[in-house]
Amino acid sequence: MTFCLSSLHRLLVGLCFACAAVLVLVQPAHAQFRVEVSGVGLTQVPISFVAFKGQDAAPQKISAIVQADLERSGQFRPVEVAGVGVLDELTLPNLAIFRQAGVDALVTGSISKLADGRFDVRYRLWDVVKGQDLGGQSFAVTAADLRLAAHRAADFIYEKLTGDKGAFSTRIAYVTKAAQRYQLWVADADGENAAPALASAEPIISPAWSPDGSQLAYVSFESRKPVVYAHDVSSGKRRLVANFKGSNSAPSWSPDGKTIALTLSLGGGSQLFLINANGGEPRRWLQSSSIDTEPVFAPDGRSIYFVSDRGASPQIYRASITGQSVERVTFTGTYNISPALSPDGRWLAYISRVGGAFKLHMMDLQSGQVHPISDSTSDESPSFSPNGKMVVYATQQQGREALMTSTLDGRVKAKLSGQGGDIREPHWGPFGR
C-alpha cells in the first residue's frame, strides 16, 4: 500500500506505509507576511475604521492591523466612508454619516508616544445602528508590542460584535528550510513578528503547542532519526521526551498537558503510545497489528483520534482513552489523514486525497456531513484557532508553499505568504500569552 505525501511530515507518516517523499522549503525573509483575502461569507458585519489619530508617526498602523484581523475572520466587511475628518476615541462621531453608508459598527482611536518611549494606544467601538458607545481600551506598550496591542483590540471588537472570544492575539508555530538550515518559528496569528525558536541542520517537523502555550513538542532528526523533544518557548530550553529504538514521531498533548500521545516503532511497526510529558517509559495505548499513527486528543480528553490502515486504506478512527471501542470516523474517500479537532469537539478537519490531489476537508462530527474547504491540491497540517472559528493549514500556490487561514465553511481565506520563501507545518497555539 502507498501512503505518499508532499512534505517531510507526510514522508514520516508515509514511511509507516512504505513511502518515500522529499520536502524542500525556502525560508521566508524574517517572515514578513502579506495577507490576501478572497471569497465572500454569507453574513458579514459592515464596519468602518477611521485611521487612528497620530498613527502616521508610529512604527505600526494600528487601525490597519485591526482591520486585517477582523477581515480575515470572515465575519466583517470593511466599509470606507469619505469626508469624516479626524476622529479619535474621545470624539463623538456623527453616526448618521456612517449609518447612511450602510455601516453597522465604527472603530476610532489614537496613538501617541509617551515620555518613557512607550506608545499609548487607545480605541473606541461604536454601534452605529443603535447609536451606542460599546466601550474601548487603552494600552501603554513598547514599539515591539504595538502589533500585540492591535491584535488585542481586534479581540475586543470581535467579541463585542459576535459574542465569541477573539483569537487574534494568539500565536502560531511553523517550520522553514533554507539551504541546509531548518528553523522552527513562533509568530503572531497573522504570521508577523516571527521569532526563531530553534535552528538545526536536520529536519524539524510536527510542532505541537502545549495546552498552556508555554511549550512546543516537535520531532527533530538531528540524531539522524526522528526524536521527540519538548521546547520551553520563553527560555529556549528543551528536554528529551522520546528517543526509543526506531522512529519517534507525531506528538500530541493531552488537554491537561500531562501526557503526550505519539507514534513509536518499538515493536517493528508504527503503533500508538502514551508517555508522561516529562519523559519516562511509554505505555502502549492500542493493541493492534495495524499501522496506527497521527494521534490527536479530543478536547475532553476522553478519546483519541488517529490514522490507521486497519481498513486496508488510511482512514481516521477514534477510540476511548483506555484504548477501547475503536470506531471508524471517515467514510468519504479512500485516503484520509492528518486529523485536527476543533476546541468544542464539533468539527474534524483532515486531509483527503481526491483524484491525486490532497485537499482540506471539514466534517461535522454531530451529523457526519463533510465538505471540502479548499480548491488547492497540496494541503496539509490543518490546525484550529483556539476559538474554533478558523483553521490554518499549509498548501502550495503557484508552486510555492504557503500558509492559509480559512473560515470553517471555506468561504473566506487569507494567504500568509513570506516575502521571499515558503513555510510548512503550522500549528495554532492556545489562548493566553
Secondary structure, DSSP 4 states (H G I P E B T S, - for coil): -----SSHHHHHHHHTTT----------STT-EEEEEE---SS-EEEEEPPPBTGGGSSS-HHHHHHHHHHHTTSEEE----S-----TTS---HHHHHHTT-SEEEEEEEEE-TTS-EEEEEEEEETTTTEEEEEEEEEE-GGGHHHHHHHHHHHHHHHHHSS---TT-EEEEEEEETTEEEEEEEETTS-S-EEEEEESS-EEEEEE-TTSSEEEEEE-TTSS-EEEEEETTT--EEEEE--SS-EEEEEE-TTSSEEEEEE-TTSS-EEEEEETT----EE----SS-EEEEEE-TTSSEEEEEE-TTSS-EEEEEETTS-S-EE---SSS-EEEEEE-TTS-EEEEEEEETTEEEEEEEETTT--EEE----SB-EEEEE-TTSSEEEEEEEETTEEEEEEEETTSS-EEEEEESS---EEEEE--S--
